[in-house]
Amino acid sequence: MNTFTTLVRKGSLGLLLLVGLAIFERTPLEAQEPHKLIVPFSPIGGSTVPFWIATDERLFQKYGLEVTPLFVGGSSAIVQSMAAKQYDIGLIGGGGVVLNRFAGGDLITIGAHGGVLSSDCFAKPEIKTIADLRGKNVAVTRFGTTTHFSALAMLRLGNMRPNDVAFVQAGGVAESLAALVSKRVDCAILGYPSSQYALQAGFKQLTTLGKTEYGLFPNVAIGTRESWLRTPRNRELAVNFLRAFSEGLALAKKDAGLNKKVMRKYARLNDDAVLQASFEFFKEQFPPTLRVDERGYANLLRYLDHPKSAGANPKEFFDNSLIDEILR
């Protein structure tokens, strides 16, 4: 008589099933150990709130990820480090993806929580129009960042060329604001909440780019390398990252208290009026999903001063299949 027959005859089939489960069940380490990711981001501002919420509310852990946020001043620096395989997923400006691919890289946008330009030009009071900027200094974080592309869009809007002004790379949004306040530059490209401090200091908002024909733009994007994404395991990690981020996005749009909480922590702000203004602004700016709008990349290519822009297909720079998988 074999062991199985003996157990069945003794009424111990339940015990046998438990034994079987114990044999085939993964170990606690395999079942519970999250996959660790260091995710670089920029800027320190309202556009990053969904990521901060997903981190602090442990939404990434819910999907088996342990994410460590890392601030890097300017998305162009993030693009360089991702291209060097230092990081697998990062928060970058869509313009950085385009420039990377034009240079032979394989960065791809897999989600976007900012599809409209949210950075604008804030200038000295005596500067009344875009045309008044001719020959003046314009502070951006770094070349190739969203602030740089916002400045290019502004110049295109004013029928001016990039060499009509002198760009100053400040290194970060806070540094751009400091350069403006100290009057080392004539204007600066700023987003919330830095823009509110510029207004309080008496500077003039020169543009509202999000309401112009150039407004559609992959302003804040989630990027990775196509080569990394081809591995089924990595694709699964990316999908889970987007699931958690999507939940953070939904909370950022509707939960003012949570929005302000992470802004106080990461942006070190305590001015409730500024925090509320930032929440109200991005509540309307944030899209309902992370799906990338092709029109944003088409718009970007229109005014990007690059020899490859004219013949480029906007679809080369993003992949919505991961988001579509989640939405299904």
C-alpha positions as CSV (number, residue, x, y, z in Angstrom):
1,M,0.0,0.0,0.0
2,N,1.5,3.3,-1.0
3,T,1.6,6.5,1.1
4,F,-1.2,8.3,-0.9
5,T,-3.6,5.4,-0.4
6,T,-2.8,5.2,3.3
7,L,-3.5,8.9,3.8
8,V,-6.8,8.8,1.8
9,R,-8.0,5.8,3.8
10,K,-7.1,7.5,7.0
11,G,-9.1,10.6,6.0
12,S,-6.0,12.7,5.8
13,L,-6.4,14.1,2.3
14,G,-6.5,17.7,3.7
15,L,-3.1,17.1,5.3
16,L,-1.8,15.9,2.0
17,L,-3.0,19.0,0.2
18,L,-1.3,21.2,2.8
19,V,1.9,19.3,2.3
20,G,1.6,19.8,-1.5
21,L,1.1,23.5,-1.1
22,A,4.1,23.7,1.2
23,I,6.2,22.0,-1.5
24,F,5.2,24.3,-4.3
25,E,4.7,27.5,-2.5
26,R,7.4,30.2,-2.9
27,T,9.6,31.0,0.0
28,P,8.6,34.1,2.0
29,L,11.6,36.0,0.5
30,E,10.5,35.2,-3.0
31,A,6.9,36.1,-2.2
32,Q,7.5,39.3,-0.3
33,E,10.8,40.8,-1.4
34,P,10.0,43.9,-3.5
35,H,12.0,44.9,-6.5
36,K,14.1,47.9,-5.7
37,L,14.2,50.9,-8.1
38,I,16.0,54.2,-7.7
39,V,13.9,56.7,-9.8
40,P,15.4,60.1,-10.6
41,F,13.0,63.0,-10.9
42,S,12.8,66.7,-11.7
43,P,11.6,69.3,-10.9
44,I,10.8,69.9,-7.2
45,G,7.4,71.3,-7.9
46,G,3.7,70.6,-8.3
47,S,4.1,68.5,-11.4
48,T,5.9,65.8,-9.4
49,V,3.2,65.4,-6.8
50,P,1.7,62.2,-8.2
51,F,5.1,60.5,-7.9
52,W,5.6,61.7,-4.3
53,I,2.1,60.5,-3.4
54,A,2.7,57.1,-4.9
55,T,5.9,56.9,-2.9
56,D,4.7,58.2,0.5
57,E,1.3,56.3,0.4
58,R,3.2,53.0,-0.4
59,L,1.4,52.5,-3.7
60,F,4.5,51.1,-5.3
61,Q,4.8,48.5,-2.5
62,K,1.3,47.5,-3.3
63,Y,2.6,46.3,-6.7
64,G,5.8,44.7,-5.5
65,L,8.2,47.6,-5.9
66,E,10.4,49.5,-3.5
67,V,11.0,52.9,-5.1
68,T,13.5,55.4,-3.9
69,P,13.0,58.9,-5.3
70,L,16.2,60.8,-6.3
71,F,16.1,64.5,-7.2
72,V,18.4,65.4,-10.1
73,G,18.4,69.0,-11.2
74,G,17.2,69.2,-14.8
75,S,15.8,66.3,-16.9
76,S,18.6,66.4,-19.4
77,A,21.0,65.1,-16.6
78,I,18.5,62.3,-15.9
79,V,18.4,61.5,-19.6
80,Q,22.2,61.2,-19.7
81,S,22.2,58.9,-16.6
82,M,19.4,56.7,-18.0
83,A,21.2,56.4,-21.4
84,A,24.3,55.2,-19.4
85,K,22.0,52.5,-17.8
86,Q,22.4,54.0,-14.3
87,Y,18.6,54.1,-13.9
88,D,15.9,52.1,-15.6
89,I,12.9,54.3,-15.1
90,G,12.9,58.1,-14.6
91,L,10.7,61.2,-14.7
92,I,11.9,63.3,-17.6
93,G,10.7,65.9,-20.1
94,G,9.5,64.6,-23.4
95,G,12.0,66.8,-25.2
96,G,14.8,64.9,-23.6
97,V,13.5,61.6,-25.1
98,V,13.4,63.2,-28.6
99,L,17.0,64.5,-28.3
100,N,18.2,61.2,-27.0
101,R,16.7,59.3,-29.9
102,F,18.0,61.8,-32.4
103,A,21.5,61.1,-31.0
104,G,21.1,57.3,-31.5
105,G,19.7,56.4,-28.0
106,D,16.6,54.3,-27.3
107,L,14.8,56.2,-24.6
108,I,11.0,55.9,-24.9
109,T,8.1,57.6,-23.1
110,I,5.7,55.0,-21.5
111,G,3.5,57.5,-19.7
112,A,2.9,61.2,-19.3
113,H,1.2,63.1,-16.4
114,G,1.8,66.5,-17.9
115,G,0.6,66.9,-21.5
116,V,0.5,70.7,-21.5
117,L,3.3,73.2,-20.9
118,S,3.0,74.4,-17.3
119,S,6.2,76.5,-17.1
120,D,6.0,80.2,-18.1
121,C,8.2,83.2,-18.4
122,F,8.4,85.6,-15.5
123,A,10.2,88.8,-16.2
124,K,11.2,92.2,-14.8
125,P,8.3,94.6,-14.7
126,E,9.8,96.8,-17.5
127,I,9.6,93.9,-19.9
128,K,6.1,94.1,-21.4
129,T,6.2,91.7,-24.4
130,I,8.2,88.8,-25.7
131,A,9.8,91.1,-28.2
132,D,11.2,93.1,-25.3
133,L,13.4,90.0,-24.5
134,R,15.6,90.5,-27.5
135,G,19.2,90.6,-26.3
136,K,18.2,89.8,-22.7
137,N,19.2,86.9,-20.4
138,V,16.7,84.0,-20.0
139,A,17.2,81.5,-17.1
140,V,16.3,77.9,-17.7
141,T,17.3,74.9,-15.6
142,R,19.4,73.2,-18.3
143,F,19.5,72.8,-22.1
144,G,17.1,70.1,-23.3
145,T,14.8,70.3,-20.3
146,T,11.2,71.3,-20.3
147,T,12.0,74.8,-19.2
148,H,14.3,75.1,-22.2
149,F,11.6,73.9,-24.5
150,S,9.1,76.3,-22.9
151,A,11.5,79.1,-23.7
152,L,11.8,77.9,-27.3
153,A,8.0,77.8,-27.5
154,M,7.8,81.3,-26.1
155,L,10.3,82.6,-28.7
156,R,8.5,80.9,-31.5
157,L,5.3,82.5,-30.3
158,G,7.0,85.9,-30.4
159,N,8.4,85.3,-33.9
160,M,11.9,85.2,-32.5
161,R,14.8,82.8,-32.8
162,P,16.8,81.1,-30.0
163,N,19.9,83.2,-30.8
164,D,17.8,86.4,-30.2
165,V,18.3,85.9,-26.4
166,A,21.1,84.6,-24.1
167,F,20.2,81.4,-22.3
168,V,21.5,80.9,-18.8
169,Q,21.6,77.4,-17.4
170,A,20.7,77.9,-13.7
171,G,20.8,74.2,-12.7
172,G,17.3,73.9,-11.2
173,V,14.0,75.7,-10.8
174,A,15.0,77.1,-7.4
175,E,18.2,78.4,-8.8
176,S,16.3,80.0,-11.7
177,L,14.1,81.8,-9.2
178,A,17.1,82.9,-7.2
179,A,18.7,84.3,-10.3
180,L,15.6,86.3,-11.2
181,V,15.1,87.7,-7.7
182,S,18.7,88.7,-7.5
183,K,18.3,90.3,-10.9
184,R,21.2,88.4,-12.4
185,V,18.8,87.5,-15.3
186,D,16.1,89.5,-17.0
187,C,13.5,86.6,-16.9
188,A,13.2,83.0,-15.9
189,I,11.1,80.1,-17.0
190,L,9.3,78.9,-13.8
191,G,6.4,76.5,-12.9
192,Y,4.3,76.2,-9.7
193,P,5.0,76.9,-6.9
194,S,8.2,79.0,-7.9
195,S,6.1,81.1,-10.2
196,Q,3.9,82.2,-7.2
197,Y,7.0,83.5,-5.4
198,A,8.1,85.4,-8.5
199,L,4.7,87.1,-8.6
200,Q,4.9,88.0,-4.9
201,A,8.3,89.5,-5.5
202,G,6.8,91.9,-8.1
203,F,7.8,90.1,-11.4
204,K,5.5,90.0,-14.4
205,Q,4.1,86.8,-15.9
206,L,4.9,87.2,-19.6
207,T,3.3,84.1,-21.1
208,T,0.6,81.5,-20.5
209,L,1.9,78.9,-22.9
210,G,-0.6,76.2,-22.0
211,K,-3.3,78.3,-23.6
212,T,-1.5,78.9,-26.8
213,E,-1.2,76.9,-30.0
214,Y,2.0,75.5,-28.6
215,G,0.4,74.3,-25.4
216,L,0.2,70.6,-26.1
217,F,3.6,69.2,-25.1
218,P,4.9,66.1,-23.3
219,N,5.8,68.3,-20.3
220,V,6.4,65.6,-17.7
221,A,7.0,62.1,-18.9
222,I,7.9,58.7,-17.5
223,G,10.7,57.2,-19.5
224,T,12.7,54.0,-19.9
225,R,15.0,52.3,-22.4
226,E,13.4,50.2,-25.1
227,S,16.2,47.7,-24.8
228,W,15.4,47.3,-21.0
229,L,11.7,47.1,-21.7
230,R,12.0,44.1,-24.1
231,T,12.6,41.6,-21.3
232,P,9.2,40.3,-20.1
233,R,10.2,40.7,-16.4
234,N,11.2,44.3,-16.9
235,R,8.0,45.0,-18.9
236,E,6.0,43.6,-15.9
237,L,8.0,45.9,-13.6
238,A,7.2,48.9,-15.8
239,V,3.5,48.1,-15.9
240,N,3.4,47.8,-12.1
241,F,5.2,51.1,-11.8
242,L,2.6,52.7,-14.0
243,R,-0.2,51.1,-12.0
244,A,1.0,52.7,-8.8
245,F,1.8,56.0,-10.5
246,S,-1.7,56.1,-12.0
247,E,-3.2,55.8,-8.5
248,G,-1.0,58.6,-7.3
249,L,-2.1,60.7,-10.2
250,A,-5.8,60.2,-9.3
251,L,-5.1,61.2,-5.7
252,A,-3.1,64.2,-6.8
253,K,-6.1,65.5,-8.7
254,K,-8.7,65.1,-6.0
255,D,-7.1,65.1,-2.5
256,A,-5.9,68.6,-1.6
257,G,-4.8,67.6,1.8
258,L,-2.5,64.8,0.5
259,N,-1.3,67.1,-2.3
260,K,-0.2,69.8,0.2
261,K,1.3,67.2,2.6
262,V,3.8,65.9,0.0
263,M,4.5,69.4,-1.2
264,R,5.4,70.5,2.4
265,K,7.7,67.5,2.7
266,Y,9.5,67.5,-0.6
267,A,9.3,71.1,-1.7
268,R,9.6,72.4,1.9
269,L,6.7,74.8,1.5
270,N,4.5,76.0,4.4
271,D,2.6,78.9,2.6
272,D,-0.9,77.5,2.5
273,A,-2.0,80.0,-0.2
274,V,0.8,78.9,-2.5
275,L,0.1,75.3,-1.8
276,Q,-3.6,75.7,-2.5
277,A,-2.8,77.6,-5.7
278,S,-0.5,74.8,-6.9
279,F,-3.2,72.2,-6.1
280,E,-5.9,74.1,-8.1
281,F,-3.5,74.7,-11.0
282,F,-2.4,71.0,-11.4
283,K,-5.9,69.6,-10.6
284,E,-6.9,71.0,-14.0
285,Q,-3.5,70.3,-15.7
286,F,-3.1,66.7,-14.7
287,P,-4.7,64.3,-17.3
288,P,-7.2,61.6,-16.4
289,T,-4.7,58.9,-17.4
290,L,-1.0,58.5,-18.2
291,R,-1.7,57.9,-21.8
292,V,0.7,59.9,-24.1
293,D,-1.0,62.4,-26.5
294,E,0.6,62.1,-29.9
295,R,-0.2,65.8,-30.6
296,G,2.2,66.8,-27.9
297,Y,5.2,65.3,-29.7
298,A,4.0,66.6,-33.0
299,N,3.9,70.0,-31.5
300,L,7.4,69.6,-30.0
301,L,8.8,68.7,-33.4
302,R,7.3,71.8,-35.0
303,Y,9.6,74.2,-33.2
304,L,12.6,72.0,-32.2
305,D,15.6,73.5,-34.1
306,H,17.1,70.2,-35.1
307,P,17.9,68.8,-38.6
308,K,16.0,65.6,-37.9
309,S,12.8,67.2,-36.7
310,A,11.2,67.7,-40.0
311,G,11.2,64.1,-41.0
312,A,10.5,62.6,-37.6
313,N,7.3,60.7,-36.8
314,P,5.8,61.6,-33.4
315,K,5.0,57.9,-32.8
316,E,8.7,57.1,-32.6
317,F,9.0,58.6,-29.2
318,F,6.3,57.0,-27.1
319,D,4.7,53.6,-26.4
320,N,1.2,53.5,-25.0
321,S,0.9,49.7,-25.0
322,L,1.7,49.5,-21.3
323,I,-0.9,52.0,-20.3
324,D,-3.5,50.4,-22.6
325,E,-2.8,47.1,-20.9
326,I,-3.6,48.7,-17.5
327,L,-6.7,50.4,-18.9
328,R,-8.0,47.2,-20.3
